Amino acid sequence: MPNNRAVQQLVEDFCQQRPIRAGSLIITVYGDSIAPRGGTVWLGSLINILAPLGLNQRLVRTSVFRLAKEDWLISEQIGRRSYYSLTGSGRRRFEKAFKRVYAPVLPDWDGRWCIVLTSQIDSELRKSVKEELGWLGFGNIAPGVMAHPTVDMTELRTTLKDLNALEDAIIFDTYKQDLISSRPLRLLVRDCWNLDELSESYKHFLNKFRPIWNDLKNVDQLDPEDCFLVRTLLIHEYRRVLLRDPQLPEELLPSDWEGTAARLLCRNLYRLVTERTEQHLSSHLETAEGPLPDASPSFYKRFGGL
């Protein structure tokens, strides 16, 4: 039971969701808390630390078994205990999905666009290409034409190569335009990326976590378990919204864009609760050798520095 009333309400709201989607939450915990500290944990200690979030032993065991079948996790039996780690492919998928979550502020835009023509890709493969490029933030600006202003070209080519579509895709990297945020371009962006729906999701996120920030920021001695629960649900909820966000440059976004405020809130709250969260992880999660190892140096680079 959380000690703080605002945290208690946050957890209760999460536990009332149906379905809870335990597998997704477990991936959040692995990616956010376990991967930076060796990546392996005893299943029993994972069950215990997830109990306050409404996940009982049976649900955790079933979800972990399913994640292993989906090649997210791999198990090792030592005596009567099972230890689960992220697989190599699971870690790569996590890093790809979470890279944007922990990124610092977006870099300045130079006005360039990356345009991908998909018309020469096999029709059966084209749907998968469109879906994967959508996860990278691309918008469908015309039939067979997808575009994004700030995409990582290496990530784009790797994604197309993994789909066996790189040789058939046509990629253009445009030069800077004089009118990079003209009215017609803003209207095109609003139509292609459904920013209104995304803005509502960010508002919901802000309404959920602003009370937590306001309640905890002046607390002298934060409770470690409360901090773990907050950080886990914070990243879990933020990830769900952010992975639908194309992360367009500020010049192309509405003046009242809620995504900026959501990123700042997530960063500030994450920084606030991280020290106590790490204490809670050290006290409650176990490996075959004992407590979790210290977090890797890269962990402290999240959000531009913790």
Residue pairs with C-beta under 8 A, 6 or more apart in sequence:
1 8
1 52
2 8
2 10
2 11
2 52
2 223
2 225
2 226
2 229
3 223
3 225
3 226
4 215
4 216
4 219
4 223
4 226
5 215
6 211
6 212
6 215
6 216
7 212
7 215
7 216
7 226
7 229
7 230
9 211
10 208
10 209
10 212
10 229
10 230
10 233
11 52
11 53
11 54
11 229
11 233
13 208
14 20
14 53
14 54
14 233
15 53
15 54
20 54
20 55
20 59
22 55
22 59
22 60
22 62
22 63
23 63
23 66
23 67
24 236
25 50
25 53
25 55
25 232
25 236
26 46
26 50
26 60
26 63
26 64
26 67
27 67
27 72
27 94
28 232
28 235
28 236
28 239
29 46
29 49
29 50
29 232
30 39
30 72
30 73
30 86
30 90
30 94
31 86
31 94
31 97
31 98
32 98
32 231
32 232
32 235
33 228
33 231
33 232
33 277
33 281
33 285
34 40
34 41
34 86
34 281
34 285
34 292
35 86
35 91
35 94
36 295
36 296
36 298
36 299
37 281
37 285
37 292
37 293
37 294
37 295
37 296
37 299
38 287
38 292
38 293
39 85
39 86
39 91
40 76
40 83
40 84
40 85
40 287
40 288
41 83
41 84
41 85
41 285
41 286
41 287
41 292
42 81
42 82
42 83
42 285
42 286
42 287
42 288
43 60
43 61
43 64
43 75
43 81
43 82
43 83
43 84
44 81
44 286
45 284
45 285
45 286
46 60
46 64
46 84
46 285
47 55
47 57
47 60
47 61
48 284
49 228
49 280
49 281
49 284
49 285
50 60
52 225
52 229
53 229
53 232
53 233
55 63
64 73
64 84
67 73
67 90
68 74
68 75
68 84
71 87
71 89
71 90
72 86
72 87
72 90
72 93
73 84
73 85
73 86
73 87
73 90
74 84
74 85
74 86
74 87
75 82
75 83
75 84
76 82
76 83
76 84
76 85
76 288
77 83
78 288
81 288
83 287
83 288
86 94
96 155
97 239
97 243
98 239
100 242
100 243
100 245
100 247
101 235
101 238
101 239
101 242
102 301
102 302
102 303
103 303
104 303
104 304
104 305
105 263
105 304
106 150
106 247
106 249
106 250
107 150
108 249
109 149
109 150
109 180
109 249
109 250
109 251
110 176
111 149
111 176
111 177
111 180
112 149
112 173
112 174
112 175
112 176
113 147
113 148
113 149
113 173
113 174
114 147
114 148
114 149
114 151
114 153
114 156
114 171
114 172
114 173
114 174
115 145
115 146
115 147
115 171
115 172
115 173
115 174
116 133
116 138
116 145
116 146
116 147
116 156
116 169
116 170
116 171
116 172
117 144
117 145
117 169
117 170
117 171
117 172
118 126
118 129
118 130
118 144
118 145
118 146
118 169
119 144
119 170
120 168
120 169
120 170
121 129
121 165
121 168
121 169
122 168
125 163
125 164
125 165
128 163
129 160
129 163
129 165
129 169
130 140
130 146
132 159
132 163
133 146
133 148
133 156
133 159
135 243
136 148
136 151
136 152
136 155
136 156
136 159
137 148
137 150
137 151
137 245
137 246
137 247
137 248
138 146
138 147
138 148
138 151
138 246
139 146
139 147
139 148
139 189
139 192
139 193
139 246
140 146
140 192
141 147
141 188
141 192
148 246
149 248
149 249
149 252
150 247
150 248
150 249
153 173
156 171
157 166
157 171
160 166
160 169
179 185
180 251
180 252
181 251
181 252
185 252
186 252
189 195
189 248
189 252
189 253
190 196
190 254
193 246
193 248
195 253
195 254
195 257
198 241
198 244
198 245
198 259
199 254
199 256
199 257
199 258
199 259
201 241
201 244
202 241
202 258
202 259
202 261
202 262
203 258
205 237
205 238
205 241
205 262
205 265
206 258
206 261
206 262
206 265
208 237
209 234
209 237
209 265
209 266
209 269
210 265
212 230
212 234
212 269
213 265
213 268
213 269
213 272
216 222
216 226
216 230
216 269
216 272
216 273
217 272
222 272
222 273
222 276
223 276
224 276
224 277
224 279
224 280
224 283
225 280
226 273
226 276
227 273
227 274
227 275
227 276
227 277
227 280
228 273
228 276
228 277
228 280
228 281
230 269
230 273
230 277
231 269
231 270
231 273
231 274
231 277
234 266
234 269
234 270
234 273
235 266
235 270
238 262
238 266
241 262
245 259
250 257
250 260
253 259
266 303
267 303
267 304
270 302
270 303
270 306
271 303
271 306
274 306
278 295
281 292
282 291
282 292
283 291
285 291
285 292
286 292
287 293
299 306
300 306
